[in-house]
Amino acid sequence: MTQGRHYSIDINVTIDDTMHQAFDHMVLSMQTMMNQVAKGDHHRRENELLRQANEKLREELRRALVGSAPMAAPTPTPPAAQQPPERAQPPAAARPAPAATPSSMGGFTFEKSIHIHETPVHSVAFDHNRVDKQMLATASWDSSVKLYSLADGGSVVKTLGGPHAPPDSKMGGLYSVAFAKTADHILGCTSCDSTVYLWDHQKGTMLCQLKGHSDEVNGLDFHAQQQVMCTASDDCKVIIWDFQEGITLRTLDKHTKAVYGCKFLGMENQYLVATCCFDQKTRIFDMRDKQVVGLLQLHTDDVIGVDYSVQKQLLATGSDDGLIGIWDARSWKLQQMINTKEDGRDGNEVKRIGFSPDGCMLAAACSSGKVLVYDVTVSPALQVAVLDGHADCVFDVSWMRCERTGYDMLVSASHDHTCRYWRRRV
């Protein structure tokens, strides 16, 4: 322990300024200590009065119960060896999930659970061509796409495909869905049957089946200004299509394992497309010559999710290793890394991810049944929300901003057969 300083003061000698300040400091410290002691005594007296009042209330309650039903004695807890075996858990789809607390929702308000499929929902996408309709599409393992309007309480507007569809409209189990950006009536979806399907979703008719892949097709994206689409497959390829003509323009075949996602990188990078792969790498291709112009390496497991923010010129990647990488699209350098396994989420895997409309936040669909939302305008990124409620893996997320209401809308898709809808005021 550090020894205190000692002062010898002759009261007949004039005290200089330094000694005067030291003496004042010593007196002030003693006064502070005495005040703290006094406060402690005051708190102890208050606690004693509260304890006495509590005992009085308990005694009154005991007297009131006399003459009525006697209070049951607590059941003793048996030793661990005598505890009954745990009951088998119900299937995930039937098991209720814990509700999110307001403190964990970061300003998001849960609006509703959407149960319109009877099998896992792998993908969800908003129709940004018709924001006023608040329309979204869901793609499920039941081989159907549901068009669902969040307006007016929510309802299924149309079903594309499905087990009861006529032969010319049948599809296999679906992995992803997206709306075309240059043709507001076209919707695309990808299937485990190696096919890409294009629909006129306004009329509910299938336009064509694109057959170029030789294995399951996992993801797709539409170009912002061209009649071009990209699709990613387990056949280790990404195909660039002219979707109006239904023809292959390019095949990007430099992957060594299955490719799960692909994303065009805005008009500022109009010839570039990013692909994420089970070989743990994210590649940036120049479509003109099919060359890899960027190779992003961070992850140690399958890379599942990829998204791009035009506003911030950032690329995000999400992996089964539980990490999210945020990359600067101007230099392809890692800007920051987010570890979603923190806060007791050991074993968490990141599936698909999505930037908010302004690029300030990133939502991550997670195997833990949660949607994690991060503020990526700061470094390190700040977790602003943990959105609970799903009883199984969350696989996809989609955002849309409604300027009329002033809200950002966020919808998740899960293996528990449901989607969940949240809103957050901008």
C-alpha positions as CSV (number, residue, x, y, z in Angstrom):
1,M,0.0,0.0,0.0
2,T,1.3,3.5,-0.9
3,Q,2.2,5.5,2.3
4,G,0.5,8.9,2.6
5,R,2.6,12.1,2.9
6,H,3.1,13.7,6.4
7,Y,3.3,17.4,7.1
8,S,4.8,19.2,10.2
9,I,3.3,22.7,10.5
10,D,4.6,25.5,12.8
11,I,1.6,27.7,13.4
12,N,3.9,30.7,14.1
13,V,5.4,30.5,10.7
14,T,3.7,31.9,7.6
15,I,2.6,29.1,5.3
16,D,3.5,29.4,1.6
17,D,1.0,28.8,-1.2
18,T,2.1,25.2,-1.8
19,M,1.6,24.2,1.8
20,H,-1.7,26.1,2.0
21,Q,-3.0,24.1,-1.1
22,A,-1.9,20.8,0.4
23,F,-3.6,21.5,3.7
24,D,-6.8,22.5,2.0
25,H,-6.7,19.3,-0.1
26,M,-6.3,17.2,3.1
27,V,-9.2,18.9,4.9
28,L,-11.4,18.6,1.8
29,S,-10.6,14.8,1.5
30,M,-11.5,14.3,5.2
31,Q,-14.8,16.1,4.7
32,T,-15.6,14.0,1.7
33,M,-14.9,10.8,3.6
34,M,-17.0,11.9,6.5
35,N,-19.9,12.7,4.1
36,Q,-19.7,9.2,2.6
37,V,-19.8,7.6,6.0
38,A,-22.8,9.7,6.9
39,K,-24.5,8.7,3.7
40,G,-23.7,5.1,4.3
41,D,-25.3,5.4,7.8
42,H,-28.4,7.0,6.2
43,H,-28.7,4.2,3.6
44,R,-28.4,1.6,6.3
45,R,-31.2,3.2,8.3
46,E,-33.4,3.4,5.2
47,N,-32.7,-0.3,4.4
48,E,-33.6,-1.3,8.0
49,L,-36.9,0.6,7.8
50,L,-37.7,-1.1,4.5
51,R,-36.9,-4.5,6.0
52,Q,-39.2,-3.9,8.9
53,A,-42.0,-2.7,6.6
54,N,-41.5,-5.8,4.5
55,E,-41.7,-8.1,7.5
56,K,-44.9,-6.4,8.6
57,L,-46.5,-6.9,5.2
58,R,-45.5,-10.6,5.2
59,E,-47.1,-11.0,8.7
60,E,-50.3,-9.4,7.5
61,L,-50.4,-11.6,4.5
62,R,-49.9,-14.7,6.7
63,R,-52.8,-13.7,9.0
64,A,-55.1,-13.1,6.0
65,L,-54.4,-16.6,4.8
66,V,-55.3,-18.2,8.1
67,G,-58.7,-19.9,7.8
68,S,-58.5,-20.1,4.1
69,A,-56.5,-22.6,2.0
70,P,-53.2,-23.2,3.7
71,M,-50.1,-22.2,1.8
72,A,-48.5,-25.2,0.1
73,A,-45.0,-26.1,1.2
74,P,-42.4,-25.8,-1.5
75,T,-41.7,-29.1,-3.3
76,P,-38.1,-30.2,-2.5
77,T,-35.9,-30.5,-5.5
78,P,-34.7,-34.1,-5.9
79,P,-31.0,-34.8,-6.3
80,A,-29.6,-34.7,-9.8
81,A,-29.5,-38.5,-10.1
82,Q,-33.3,-38.7,-9.4
83,Q,-34.4,-35.9,-11.8
84,P,-36.9,-37.2,-14.4
85,P,-35.5,-37.4,-18.0
86,E,-36.0,-34.4,-20.2
87,R,-38.9,-34.6,-22.6
88,A,-38.2,-34.9,-26.3
89,Q,-38.3,-31.5,-27.9
90,P,-41.0,-30.9,-30.6
91,P,-40.0,-30.2,-34.2
92,A,-38.5,-26.8,-34.7
93,A,-41.4,-25.5,-36.7
94,A,-43.8,-26.3,-33.8
95,R,-41.5,-25.2,-31.0
96,P,-42.2,-21.6,-29.9
97,A,-39.2,-19.3,-30.0
98,P,-38.3,-16.9,-27.2
99,A,-39.7,-13.4,-27.8
100,A,-37.3,-10.5,-28.3
101,T,-37.1,-7.9,-25.6
102,P,-37.5,-4.2,-26.5
103,S,-34.0,-3.5,-25.3
104,S,-32.5,-5.9,-27.9
105,M,-34.5,-4.6,-30.8
106,G,-32.7,-1.4,-31.4
107,G,-35.7,0.6,-32.5
108,F,-37.2,-2.2,-34.6
109,T,-40.9,-3.0,-34.0
110,F,-42.1,-6.5,-34.7
111,E,-45.1,-6.4,-36.9
112,K,-46.1,-9.9,-37.8
113,S,-45.2,-13.5,-38.5
114,I,-46.0,-14.6,-42.0
115,H,-46.8,-18.3,-42.3
116,I,-47.7,-19.0,-45.9
117,H,-45.5,-22.1,-46.6
118,E,-45.4,-25.5,-45.1
119,T,-41.7,-26.2,-45.8
120,P,-38.5,-24.2,-45.3
121,V,-38.4,-20.7,-46.8
122,H,-35.0,-20.1,-48.3
123,S,-35.4,-16.6,-49.8
124,V,-37.3,-13.4,-49.6
125,A,-37.1,-10.3,-51.7
126,F,-38.9,-6.9,-51.8
127,D,-40.3,-5.5,-55.1
128,H,-38.6,-2.1,-55.2
129,N,-40.4,-1.3,-58.5
130,R,-43.7,-1.0,-56.5
131,V,-42.9,0.4,-53.1
132,D,-46.4,1.6,-52.6
133,K,-47.7,-2.0,-52.7
134,Q,-45.2,-3.2,-50.1
135,M,-44.9,-6.4,-52.1
136,L,-42.5,-9.1,-51.4
137,A,-41.8,-12.6,-52.8
138,T,-40.9,-15.7,-50.9
139,A,-39.3,-18.8,-52.3
140,S,-39.7,-22.2,-50.5
141,W,-38.7,-25.8,-50.7
142,D,-42.3,-26.5,-51.5
143,S,-41.4,-25.4,-55.1
144,S,-43.6,-22.2,-54.9
145,V,-43.1,-18.5,-54.9
146,K,-45.7,-16.5,-52.9
147,L,-46.3,-12.9,-53.7
148,Y,-47.3,-11.2,-50.5
149,S,-48.5,-7.7,-49.9
150,L,-47.8,-6.2,-46.5
151,A,-50.3,-3.4,-47.1
152,D,-53.8,-3.6,-45.7
153,G,-53.0,-6.2,-43.1
154,G,-51.1,-8.6,-45.3
155,S,-52.3,-11.2,-47.8
156,V,-51.0,-13.6,-50.5
157,V,-51.7,-11.9,-53.8
158,K,-50.5,-14.7,-56.1
159,T,-48.8,-18.1,-56.0
160,L,-46.3,-19.1,-58.7
161,G,-45.7,-22.8,-59.1
162,G,-46.2,-25.1,-56.2
163,P,-47.1,-28.8,-55.8
164,H,-50.5,-28.3,-57.4
165,A,-49.4,-26.2,-60.3
166,P,-50.1,-27.5,-63.9
167,P,-47.2,-29.4,-65.6
168,D,-46.0,-26.4,-67.6
169,S,-45.7,-24.3,-64.4
170,K,-44.0,-26.8,-62.0
171,M,-40.6,-26.1,-60.5
172,G,-38.3,-28.0,-58.2
173,G,-37.5,-26.9,-54.6
174,L,-36.4,-23.2,-54.6
175,Y,-33.3,-21.6,-53.2
176,S,-33.6,-17.9,-54.2
177,V,-35.9,-15.3,-55.7
178,A,-35.4,-11.7,-57.1
179,F,-37.3,-9.1,-59.0
180,A,-35.8,-7.7,-62.2
181,K,-34.7,-4.1,-61.9
182,T,-35.2,-3.1,-65.6
183,A,-38.5,-5.0,-66.3
184,D,-41.0,-4.5,-63.5
185,H,-43.1,-7.5,-64.5
186,I,-40.3,-10.1,-64.4
187,L,-39.3,-12.2,-61.4
188,G,-36.6,-14.9,-61.4
189,C,-36.1,-17.9,-59.1
190,T,-33.5,-20.7,-58.9
191,S,-34.1,-24.4,-58.2
192,C,-32.5,-27.6,-57.0
193,D,-33.5,-29.0,-60.4
194,S,-30.6,-27.1,-62.1
195,T,-33.0,-24.6,-63.7
196,V,-33.6,-20.9,-63.5
197,Y,-37.3,-19.9,-63.9
198,L,-38.5,-16.5,-65.2
199,W,-42.1,-15.4,-64.5
200,D,-44.4,-12.6,-65.4
201,H,-45.4,-12.2,-61.8
202,Q,-48.2,-9.7,-62.7
203,K,-50.0,-12.1,-64.9
204,G,-48.9,-15.2,-63.0
205,T,-47.4,-17.0,-66.1
206,M,-44.1,-18.7,-66.6
207,L,-42.1,-17.0,-69.3
208,C,-39.2,-19.4,-69.7
209,Q,-36.9,-22.0,-68.2
210,L,-33.2,-21.3,-68.5
211,K,-31.1,-24.5,-68.6
212,G,-27.4,-23.9,-68.5
213,H,-26.3,-25.2,-65.2
214,S,-25.6,-28.9,-64.5
215,D,-26.3,-28.8,-60.7
216,E,-28.5,-27.0,-58.2
217,V,-28.8,-23.3,-58.7
218,N,-28.4,-21.4,-55.5
219,G,-28.6,-17.6,-56.1
220,L,-29.3,-14.9,-58.6
221,D,-29.2,-11.2,-59.1
222,F,-30.4,-8.7,-61.8
223,H,-28.3,-5.9,-63.2
224,A,-29.4,-2.4,-62.4
225,Q,-29.6,-1.0,-66.0
226,Q,-29.1,-3.9,-68.4
227,Q,-31.3,-6.8,-69.4
228,V,-28.7,-9.0,-67.7
229,M,-28.9,-11.6,-64.9
230,C,-26.3,-13.7,-63.1
231,T,-26.9,-17.1,-61.4
232,A,-24.7,-19.2,-59.1
233,S,-24.6,-23.0,-58.9
234,D,-23.2,-26.0,-57.3
235,D,-21.6,-26.8,-60.7
236,C,-18.9,-24.3,-59.7
237,K,-20.0,-21.8,-62.3
238,V,-21.7,-18.4,-62.4
239,I,-23.6,-17.8,-65.7
240,I,-24.3,-14.3,-67.0
241,W,-27.6,-14.3,-69.0
242,D,-29.5,-12.0,-71.3
243,F,-32.7,-12.8,-69.6
244,Q,-34.9,-11.1,-72.3
245,E,-33.5,-13.3,-75.0
246,G,-32.9,-16.3,-72.7
247,I,-29.3,-16.8,-73.8
248,T,-25.9,-17.3,-72.1
249,L,-23.5,-14.3,-72.4
250,R,-20.7,-15.5,-70.2
251,T,-19.7,-18.4,-68.0
252,L,-17.5,-17.6,-65.0
253,D,-15.8,-20.9,-64.3
254,K,-12.7,-20.1,-62.1
255,H,-14.3,-21.5,-58.9
256,T,-13.1,-24.7,-57.3
257,K,-16.2,-25.5,-55.3
258,A,-19.9,-24.8,-55.3
259,V,-20.9,-21.1,-55.7
260,Y,-23.7,-19.9,-53.5
261,G,-24.2,-16.2,-54.3
262,C,-23.5,-13.6,-56.9
263,K,-24.0,-9.8,-56.9
264,F,-23.7,-7.0,-59.4
265,L,-21.8,-4.0,-58.1
266,G,-23.8,-1.0,-59.2
267,M,-23.5,1.3,-62.1
268,E,-20.1,2.7,-60.8
269,N,-18.8,-0.9,-61.4
270,Q,-21.2,-1.9,-64.1
271,Y,-19.0,-4.6,-65.5
272,L,-18.2,-6.2,-62.2
273,V,-19.9,-9.1,-60.4
274,A,-19.0,-10.6,-57.1
275,T,-19.3,-14.3,-56.4
276,C,-19.1,-16.2,-53.0
277,C,-18.0,-19.8,-52.9
278,F,-17.6,-22.9,-50.8
279,D,-13.9,-22.7,-51.4
280,Q,-14.0,-19.8,-48.8
281,K,-13.2,-17.1,-51.3
282,T,-15.0,-14.2,-52.8
283,R,-14.1,-13.3,-56.4
284,I,-14.6,-10.1,-58.3
285,F,-15.0,-10.8,-62.0
286,D,-14.9,-8.4,-64.9
287,M,-17.7,-9.7,-67.2
288,R,-16.1,-8.3,-70.3
289,D,-13.1,-10.7,-70.3
290,K,-14.2,-13.1,-67.5
291,Q,-11.0,-12.2,-65.5
292,V,-10.8,-12.2,-61.7
293,V,-9.9,-8.6,-60.8
294,G,-10.2,-9.1,-57.0
295,L,-9.8,-12.1,-54.7
296,L,-11.1,-11.6,-51.2
297,Q,-9.9,-14.0,-48.5
298,L,-11.0,-13.8,-44.9
299,H,-13.2,-16.8,-44.2
300,T,-12.4,-20.3,-43.0
301,D,-15.7,-21.9,-44.0
302,D,-18.3,-21.8,-46.8
303,V,-19.1,-18.2,-47.9
304,I,-22.9,-18.1,-48.2
305,G,-23.9,-14.4,-48.3
306,V,-22.9,-11.5,-50.4
307,D,-24.4,-8.0,-50.8
308,Y,-23.3,-4.6,-52.1
309,S,-24.2,-1.1,-51.0
310,V,-24.3,1.4,-53.8
311,Q,-24.5,4.3,-51.4
312,K,-21.4,3.4,-49.4
313,Q,-19.5,1.4,-52.1
314,L,-19.1,-1.5,-49.7
315,L,-19.2,-5.2,-50.3
316,A,-20.2,-7.5,-47.4
317,T,-19.6,-11.3,-47.2
318,G,-21.0,-13.7,-44.7
319,S,-19.8,-17.2,-43.9
320,D,-20.6,-20.4,-41.9
321,D,-17.5,-19.5,-39.9
322,G,-19.7,-16.9,-38.2
323,L,-17.7,-13.9,-39.6
324,I,-18.8,-11.0,-41.7
325,G,-16.3,-9.1,-43.9
326,I,-16.9,-5.5,-44.9
327,W,-14.8,-4.6,-48.0
328,D,-14.0,-1.3,-49.6
329,A,-15.1,-1.7,-53.3
330,R,-12.6,1.0,-54.4
331,S,-9.6,-0.9,-53.2
332,W,-10.9,-4.4,-52.3
333,K,-9.3,-4.0,-48.9
334,L,-10.9,-5.4,-45.8
335,Q,-12.4,-2.5,-43.9
336,Q,-13.6,-4.4,-40.9
337,M,-14.6,-7.8,-39.6
338,I,-17.6,-8.7,-37.5
339,N,-17.6,-11.8,-35.3
340,T,-21.2,-12.9,-34.8
341,K,-20.2,-15.6,-32.4
342,E,-19.7,-13.1,-29.6
343,D,-22.2,-12.6,-26.7
344,G,-22.7,-16.3,-26.2
345,R,-23.5,-17.3,-29.8
346,D,-20.9,-20.0,-30.1
347,G,-21.4,-22.0,-33.3
348,N,-23.4,-19.3,-35.0
349,E,-23.3,-19.4,-38.8
350,V,-24.0,-16.4,-41.1
351,K,-26.2,-17.2,-44.0
352,R,-27.4,-14.4,-46.4
353,I,-26.9,-10.8,-45.5
354,G,-28.4,-7.5,-46.7
355,F,-27.5,-3.7,-46.5
356,S,-30.2,-1.3,-45.5
357,P,-31.4,1.1,-48.2
358,D,-29.0,3.8,-47.1
359,G,-26.1,1.4,-46.6
360,C,-25.7,2.4,-42.9
361,M,-26.9,-0.9,-41.4
362,L,-26.3,-4.6,-42.3
363,A,-28.7,-7.4,-41.4
364,A,-27.4,-11.0,-41.1
365,A,-29.5,-14.1,-41.2
366,C,-28.1,-16.6,-38.8
367,S,-28.3,-20.3,-38.0
368,S,-29.1,-19.4,-34.4
369,G,-32.6,-18.4,-35.5
370,K,-31.8,-14.7,-35.1
371,V,-31.4,-11.7,-37.3
372,L,-28.4,-9.6,-36.2
373,V,-28.4,-5.9,-37.3
374,Y,-25.2,-3.9,-37.2
375,D,-24.4,-0.2,-37.7
376,V,-21.5,-0.4,-40.2
377,T,-20.8,3.4,-40.3
378,V,-18.6,3.0,-37.3
379,S,-15.6,0.8,-36.7
380,P,-15.8,-1.6,-35.1
381,A,-19.4,-2.1,-36.2
382,L,-22.0,-1.6,-33.5
383,Q,-24.6,-4.3,-33.0
384,V,-27.9,-2.4,-32.8
385,A,-30.5,-5.2,-32.8
386,V,-31.0,-8.9,-32.1
387,L,-34.3,-9.8,-33.7
388,D,-35.6,-13.1,-32.3
389,G,-38.7,-15.2,-32.9
390,H,-37.7,-17.8,-35.4
391,A,-37.5,-21.4,-34.2
392,D,-34.9,-22.5,-36.8
393,C,-32.2,-21.2,-39.0
394,V,-32.8,-17.8,-40.6
395,F,-31.6,-18.0,-44.2
396,D,-32.3,-14.7,-45.9
397,V,-33.2,-11.1,-45.2
398,S,-34.6,-8.3,-47.4
399,W,-35.0,-4.5,-46.8
400,M,-37.2,-1.8,-48.3
401,R,-37.7,1.9,-47.4
402,C,-41.1,3.4,-47.6
403,E,-40.7,7.2,-47.9
404,R,-44.5,7.7,-47.5
405,T,-44.5,6.2,-44.0
406,G,-40.9,7.0,-43.1
407,Y,-40.0,3.4,-42.1
408,D,-37.4,0.9,-43.1
409,M,-39.0,-2.5,-43.5
410,L,-37.0,-5.7,-42.8
411,V,-38.3,-9.2,-43.5
412,S,-36.5,-12.5,-42.7
413,A,-37.0,-16.0,-44.2
414,S,-36.5,-19.1,-42.1
415,H,-36.3,-22.9,-42.2
416,D,-39.1,-22.8,-39.6
417,H,-41.5,-22.3,-42.6
418,T,-42.2,-18.6,-41.7
419,C,-41.1,-15.1,-42.4
420,R,-41.0,-12.3,-39.9
421,Y,-41.6,-8.6,-40.5
422,W,-40.1,-5.7,-38.6
423,R,-40.2,-1.9,-39.1
424,R,-37.9,0.8,-37.9
425,R,-38.5,4.6,-38.2
426,V,-35.9,6.3,-40.3
